[in-house]
Amino acid sequence: MTDQRARPDPEEPPVRLVKCPACGGPSRYHPSNPDRPFCSPRCRQLDLGAWASERFRLPADAPQEPQTPSAAPFQDV
């Protein structure tokens, strides 16, 4: 007798459960989940809305003042 059980495809990435960044619930991190790393379309949209309304911001330093050169970089000949 041969074993008829389905075997996992070696090309298929493993299914991992990760924490949803929006709600903290479990989320399948796998290509079959179109909302990954989020658990649902709702959490994905909430996160997008937070970025769009600028509730999330990347830290940035204040722009530096341009420095005036002490000598001209080019000289006319």
DAJOSUL-V683193 format. One record per residue. RES is the residue in one small letter. BURIAL is # if it has 16 or more other ideal C-beta (glycine too) atoms within 10 Angstrom, else .. Layout:
res: <RES RES>
burial: <BURIAL BURIAL>
This chain:
res: <m t d q r a r p d p e e p p v r l v k c p a c g g p s r y h p s n p d r p f c s p r c r q l d l g a w a s e r f r l p a d a p q e p q t p s a a p f q d v>
burial: <. . . . . . . . . . . . . . . . . . . # . # . . . . # . # . . . . . # # # # # . . . # # . . # . . . . . . . . . . . . . . . . . . . . . . . . . . . . . .>
